Amino acid sequence: MCDDTFYDYRRFADDRTEDIFTSWDVKRGNHYFVIKTCSELQEGETVLDVGCGLCHLYELLDVKEYVGIDIDSRIIKWARKRHPDLALDVGSVYDLSAWGIYDTVYAIGLYRRLENLTGIEEILKHTRKALVFTIWQSKEKPVFPNPLWAVLRDERVKSIELIGNRVIGTDIIKINLKQ
């Protein structure tokens, strides 16, 4: 296991973790709504999914190339069982140098787990057209994280779309890059 993650589920030493992720397949609640909305923001034909989990996003996309990475080797093992033909690997958002540049890069649920903005900056280096990520926050007092403004002012940023959902407390942010 790597040390640069805040996933609570990683504390489980048994297969309860797999149950957490596979329950999405039958329940399709709020998480499905977020993933479905994010899938509709895809630009181009190539996708890098940072923090891919069991590749639920892939199942909703129409892509020529999909690459999924996750910090947890157990999750990648389970994802490979589900999708043996996909390019899946263990990796950290803080070092994506082993991967190329993709039309759309997704980082769903990753922002709240980042120690600093280095991860978002690293993701932007591998993004050709659009970066889609989520911020889960309090429904009562939603706050757009102040440090994120520095990244959003990057000279390559063409526009920013904010899709807010106060029902489930998730903001979806799409950063469109200049071509």
C-alpha positions as a printed NumPy array, in Angstrom:
array([[  0.   ,   0.   ,   0.   ],
       [  1.082,   3.542,  -0.755],
       [  1.125,   6.238,   1.883],
       [ -0.293,   9.178,  -0.062],
       [ -4.   ,   8.496,   0.289],
       [ -6.777,   9.275,   2.716],
       [ -9.16 ,   6.471,   1.746],
       [-10.875,   5.277,   4.903],
       [-11.69 ,   1.925,   3.319],
       [ -8.028,   1.049,   3.142],
       [ -8.042,   0.384,   6.864],
       [-10.096,  -2.746,   6.238],
       [ -7.815,  -5.747,   6.049],
       [-10.435,  -8.089,   4.625],
       [-12.898,  -8.265,   1.753],
       [-15.348,  -5.793,   3.323],
       [-13.677,  -3.197,   1.136],
       [-14.784,  -4.993,  -2.016],
       [-18.35 ,  -5.002,  -0.693],
       [-18.231,  -1.213,  -0.349],
       [-17.359,  -0.831,  -4.012],
       [-19.508,  -3.571,  -5.491],
       [-22.639,  -2.385,  -3.658],
       [-22.8  ,   0.425,  -6.232],
       [-23.643,  -2.172,  -8.882],
       [-27.016,  -2.923,  -7.343],
       [-27.911,   0.241,  -5.426],
       [-27.094,   2.926,  -7.996],
       [-27.849,   5.802,  -5.65 ],
       [-26.156,   9.184,  -5.362],
       [-22.81 ,   7.853,  -6.55 ],
       [-24.386,   6.63 ,  -9.785],
       [-25.966,  10.04 , -10.371],
       [-22.602,  11.768,  -9.961],
       [-20.762,   9.269, -12.202],
       [-23.487,   9.473, -14.865],
       [-23.383,  13.281, -14.873],
       [-19.588,  13.241, -15.127],
       [-19.68 ,  10.758, -18.017],
       [-21.783,  13.201, -20.019],
       [-18.983,  15.803, -19.812],
       [-16.49 ,  13.732, -21.804],
       [-14.52 ,  15.528, -24.528],
       [-12.699,  13.557, -27.226],
       [-12.012,   9.843, -27.445],
       [ -9.294,   9.179, -24.867],
       [ -9.791,   9.105, -21.096],
       [ -7.545,   8.861, -18.061],
       [ -9.535,   8.01 , -14.916],
       [ -7.487,   8.922, -11.837],
       [ -8.909,   7.116,  -8.837],
       [-10.83 ,   4.75 , -11.099],
       [-12.045,   2.367,  -8.397],
       [-13.935,  -0.475, -10.094],
       [-14.256,   1.491, -13.35 ],
       [-17.914,   2.402, -12.953],
       [-17.223,   5.489, -15.05 ],
       [-15.865,   3.388, -17.928],
       [-19.146,   1.49 , -18.065],
       [-20.922,   4.761, -18.938],
       [-18.446,   6.117, -21.502],
       [-18.049,   5.666, -25.242],
       [-14.273,   5.9  , -25.713],
       [-11.534,   4.723, -28.013],
       [ -8.997,   4.532, -25.181],
       [ -9.565,   4.292, -21.425],
       [ -6.806,   4.086, -18.816],
       [ -7.661,   3.73 , -15.143],
       [ -5.312,   4.201, -12.22 ],
       [ -5.932,   3.903,  -8.509],
       [ -3.663,   4.108,  -5.478],
       [ -5.052,   0.883,  -4.008],
       [ -3.701,  -2.317,  -5.569],
       [ -6.665,  -4.299,  -4.222],
       [ -9.116,  -2.109,  -6.105],
       [ -7.104,  -2.506,  -9.303],
       [ -7.12 ,  -6.288,  -8.809],
       [-10.919,  -6.283,  -8.47 ],
       [-11.315,  -3.898, -11.417],
       [ -9.197,  -6.217, -13.599],
       [-11.562,  -9.083, -12.765],
       [-14.458,  -6.978, -14.015],
       [-12.653,  -5.559, -17.052],
       [ -9.724,  -7.799, -18.013],
       [ -9.143,  -5.967, -21.312],
       [ -8.747,  -2.477, -19.832],
       [ -5.461,  -0.73 , -19.173],
       [ -5.511,  -0.502, -15.366],
       [ -2.606,   0.217, -13.075],
       [ -1.655,   1.245,  -9.568],
       [ -0.528,   4.842,  -9.448],
       [ -0.564,   8.087,  -7.541],
       [ -2.095,  11.388,  -8.575],
       [  1.111,  13.04 ,  -7.377],
       [  3.157,  11.317, -10.103],
       [  1.45 ,  10.582, -13.406],
       [  4.69 ,  10.636, -15.403],
       [  4.174,   7.016, -16.524],
       [  1.012,   8.031, -18.394],
       [  0.532,  10.2  , -21.447],
       [ -1.879,  12.98 , -22.344],
       [ -5.593,  12.274, -22.685],
       [ -8.516,  14.227, -24.109],
       [-10.489,  14.026, -20.856],
       [ -9.076,  13.306, -17.432],
       [-11.451,  12.385, -14.624],
       [-10.739,  12.629, -10.909],
       [-14.08 ,  11.821,  -9.322],
       [-14.034,  12.035,  -5.56 ],
       [-10.319,  12.634,  -5.477],
       [-10.128,  16.317,  -4.548],
       [-11.155,  15.896,  -0.921],
       [ -8.362,  13.372,  -0.49 ],
       [ -5.55 ,  15.532,  -1.82 ],
       [ -3.034,  16.898,   0.647],
       [ -2.378,  19.895,  -1.572],
       [ -2.951,  21.142,  -5.105],
       [  0.028,  19.273,  -6.523],
       [ -2.322,  16.482,  -7.583],
       [ -4.584,  18.789,  -9.588],
       [ -1.554,  20.461, -11.173],
       [ -0.177,  17.015, -12.101],
       [ -3.518,  15.999, -13.616],
       [ -3.633,  19.164, -15.73 ],
       [ -0.262,  18.207, -17.275],
       [ -1.942,  15.072, -18.676],
       [ -5.103,  16.782, -19.91 ],
       [ -5.599,  17.78 , -23.537],
       [ -9.206,  19.067, -23.583],
       [-11.053,  18.755, -20.274],
       [-10.498,  17.905, -16.626],
       [-13.595,  16.732, -14.751],
       [-13.468,  16.352, -10.99 ],
       [-15.774,  16.486,  -8.022],
       [-15.765,  18.183,  -4.671],
       [-17.949,  16.632,  -1.992],
       [-18.937,  19.13 ,   0.607],
       [-21.531,  20.139,   3.155],
       [-24.976,  20.854,   1.745],
       [-25.512,  23.53 ,   4.379],
       [-22.386,  25.621,   3.771],
       [-20.882,  24.817,   0.371],
       [-17.519,  26.491,  -0.126],
       [-15.407,  26.51 ,  -3.26 ],
       [-11.893,  25.744,  -1.977],
       [ -9.792,  28.914,  -2.039],
       [ -6.459,  27.327,  -3.048],
       [ -8.089,  25.883,  -6.139],
       [ -8.444,  29.336,  -7.65 ],
       [ -4.692,  29.422,  -8.366],
       [ -4.949,  26.299, -10.531],
       [ -8.054,  27.579, -12.271],
       [ -6.135,  30.717, -13.283],
       [ -3.683,  28.602, -15.276],
       [ -3.049,  30.192, -18.691],
       [ -4.209,  27.017, -20.454],
       [ -7.704,  27.24 , -18.94 ],
       [-10.309,  28.361, -21.464],
       [-13.432,  28.063, -19.315],
       [-14.773,  26.475, -16.165],
       [-18.153,  24.842, -15.729],
       [-19.587,  24.265, -12.274],
       [-22.402,  21.769, -11.993],
       [-23.666,  22.053,  -8.44 ],
       [-25.936,  19.603,  -6.718],
       [-27.07 ,  20.698,  -3.298],
       [-29.134,  17.551,  -2.839],
       [-26.135,  15.27 ,  -2.468],
       [-23.526,  17.907,  -1.642],
       [-21.37 ,  17.294,  -4.688],
       [-20.034,  19.891,  -7.083],
       [-18.804,  18.695, -10.436],
       [-16.201,  20.942, -11.99 ],
       [-15.202,  20.784, -15.627],
       [-12.115,  22.707, -16.663],
       [-11.968,  23.201, -20.434],
       [ -8.474,  23.794, -21.766],
       [ -7.454,  25.913, -24.734],
       [ -6.677,  23.873, -27.824]])
